[in-house]
């Protein structure tokens, strides 16, 4: 029984984050997703539509689904992503529809001396960070009640690519890279999807920083996570990109969530990160 008739389309619904969002929302809303490669597992699911970022026009998908809410967790070719979001923004301008865009802490990766808050100016040295900024700026031109930018730090979780890669490295007796000088906040798929569910349910818009409300060193965090994997002696490879402490953290200040949706980095470690 769907509690809400809101029609939601998750772009990138077959990826790690997109699929986690789909699973969180599909029992509550009329939820659809797009997939690109994972044809066998999704082609029979009536709620999933095939969409190839580089070959298809996103507007065709939007016109089939006619969503009131778009969640964009798309990944892929950067030029194609910019074009797709340009078309999405044009569609939203004309239709009764809003977008929740999954952005990244990387939009601040130039400002390494302190954590970043929602209203801070974005500036990035990385190609990925600059892509996210470009799309954010495009969406910030939409009416305020039609868009939300969700900036997310590193995402962990049992089936996350990060954790899978660490397990693979340990089993292959290869080193796990840590960045000793990197100070960050973190999240996992469970916490992130609960927060997104709340924002959609309450029709919240604006800029949100969705991560733990405290900070940790990358090296300490990864070591604690690895302890949960089991009784291994993983090889740790320390990567020093700088001699100074470097922050890559998105903390909430202006748009805070209710207490029950706030969490610490220790909660992420304790959350059976690796069972």
N, C-alpha and C positions, 0 to 999 in steps of 0.2 A: 504494500500500500504506500504510494508516494504521498508524502505529507504536503508537498508543494508542487504546483503545476509549472513552476519556473523551468524553462527549457535551457539546458546548459550544454555548450559544446566545448570539449577539451581538445585543443590542437596539440598534437604530439601525445595523444592518449595511449600510445603503446610504449612510450619511453618510461624510464624508471619513475620520474616524478609525475608525469602525466597519468600514468596508470594508477599510481597510488592515489592521486586526486580522484580519478574515475571511481575507484573502489570505495572511497570515502563518501562520495556524493550520490552514487547511483541508486541507493535505497531510499533517498529522500527527495530527489528531483528527477525530472525527465532528462537523463544525462546521455549525451552522445560523445563519441571520441573519434579521432582520426588515427589511422595507422599507415605506415609506408611500406615496410619490408615484411613485417611478421604476418604474412598473408594467411597462413594456415590457421593460426589461432584466432584471428579476428574476422576473417571473411564471412564466417557463418554467423557472427554476432550482428544482429540487425541494428544494434546501437552504434556500430563502428562503420566509418566510411573510409574508403581508400583515398589518400591524398599524398601526392608526391610534390614536395616543396618546389623542386626545380622544374617540374613539367606541367603541373596543374595550376589552374587559377583558383585561388582560395574563395573567390566570390561565388563560384559554382557550388562549393560545399556550403557556404553560408546561406545561399538561396534555397538549397534542399532542406537544411535543418531549421532555418529561421530561428536562431537562438536569441534568447533575451540576455544571456550571459555567455561571454566567450572567455575561456581560460587559455592563455597561450603559454604552453610549455614546449614550443617548437625548438628543435635544434637542426643544424645543417648548414648548408652553403650561406655565407654571410650576406652576399648580394641578394640572393633569393629571399632571405629572411626580411631584409629591408623592404623589398617590393611587396611581399605578402602583408606585412604590417601596415604599409601605406594603403593597400586595398582594404584591409580590415578597418582602418581609421575612417576611410571614405564611407564604408558601409555603415559604421556606427553613427556617423554624422546624420545619415538619412533615416535610420531605423531606430526602433525602441530597443536599444541594446547597449550593454556596457562590457568593458574588457577588464580582466584581471591579468596583468602581464607579469610573468615570473622573470624578475631581473636578478642582479647579482651584486655581491659585495665588491666585485671587480670594477664597478663604476667609480670607485674611490681609490683604485690601486696606486694612484700617484701620491695621495695624502697618506704617507706611511707613518707619520709621527703620532697619530692619535686615532681613536675610533671615530666612526662617522655616524651622524644622525640624519633624520629624514630630510631636513631642510638645508643640509650642507650642499655646497656646489659640487657637482660631479666633475671628475677629471681623471682620465685613465691613460696609462702608458701602454696597456696591452691592447692587441687587436680585438680580443673578446670584450674587454671592458668598453672600448669605443663603440663597438656594435650595439651593446646594451644601451649606452648613452644615446646613441642615434635614435633608437626605437623609443626610448623613454621620452625624448624631446618631441618626437612626433605625436606621442599619445598625450603629452602635457598640453598640446594645443586643442585637444578635445574639450567639450564642456566638462566641468569638474565632476558632475554627477554621473559621468559616463565612463570613468576610468579609475583603475587602481594599479599602482606600481608596487609590486611585492619584491623587495630586495632580500635575497636569501644568501646566507653564508655557506660554508662547506656543508654538504648534506651526507649524513651517515645513515646506517640502517642495515638490517640483515642482508637485503638483496641489492644494496647500493653498489654501483660500479666501484667506488672507492674501497669498500670493505672486501668485495670479491677480488679486486686486484691485490690487496694485502694478503688474503688467504692464499691466492695463487703463488705469490712471491715466497711465502713461508714454505709451502709444500715443495716448491722448486728449489728451495734453499738459496733464494736470491734475496738481495737486500731490500728492506722497506725504507723508502726515503722519508726523512723528517727534516723540517726546517726549524732549527733550534731558536732562531731569532724572530720567528713569526708568532705574533699574538693575535688570536682570532676568537670569534664566537662561532657556535656550531648549531646544527639542528639535525633531526632525522625525519624520515618520511611520515611517521605517525604524528609527530608534533606539528609539522608543517601542514599536513592535510587537515588536521583539526582546526588550525588557525584559519586556513582558507575557507573551510566550511562555515565557520562563524562569520567571516567577513561577507561572504555571499548571502548567507541567511539574513544578515542584518542590513544588507544593501549598502555596506560601507564602501566609501571611495577615498581616493587620496593616495598618499605614499606611506607604506608600512615597511618596517624592518622586522623580519620574521626570523629571529634566532634566539639563542640563549641570552638571558639578560646579564650574563657575566662573561669574563674573558679567561682564556687559558693559553698556555704555550703549545704550539703544534706538537712539539716533541713529547711533552708530558702527556698530552691527550692521546696521541697515537700509541704510546707505550702502555697506557692504561687500557686502551681498547684491545691491544694485542694480548694483554694478560688474560682477557676474557675469551680469547680464541681457544686457549688450551695450554697444555704444558709444553710449549715450544721454547726454543731459544732463538728468536728471530734475529737475523743480522740487521742491524740498524745502520743506515748510511746517512750521516749528517750532511745536509746541503746548506752551505752558507752563501746566501745571495748578497748579504750585506753584513757588516760588523755590528750594526746597531739594531736595536729592537725595531721591528716593522709591524705595523698594525694592518690587519685586513678584517675589520669588524664592523658590522652594521647594528647599532644599538638603537632601541626606541626611546624617544623623548616626547615628541609631539603627539603621536598616535599610538598610545599604549593599549594593549589588549587586557581583558579581564584577568584577574589573578589566576583563575584556574587554567588559563591558556599560556601563562608565563612559566618558564622553566630555566634550569641552570645547566651548565655543561655536564655536571656530575649526573644529572637526570638522564642525559643522553648515554653516558657510559653505563649507568645502572640499568638502562632500558633493554637488557638482554641484547646489547648491540650485536653480538655475534653468536646467537645460538643456532 
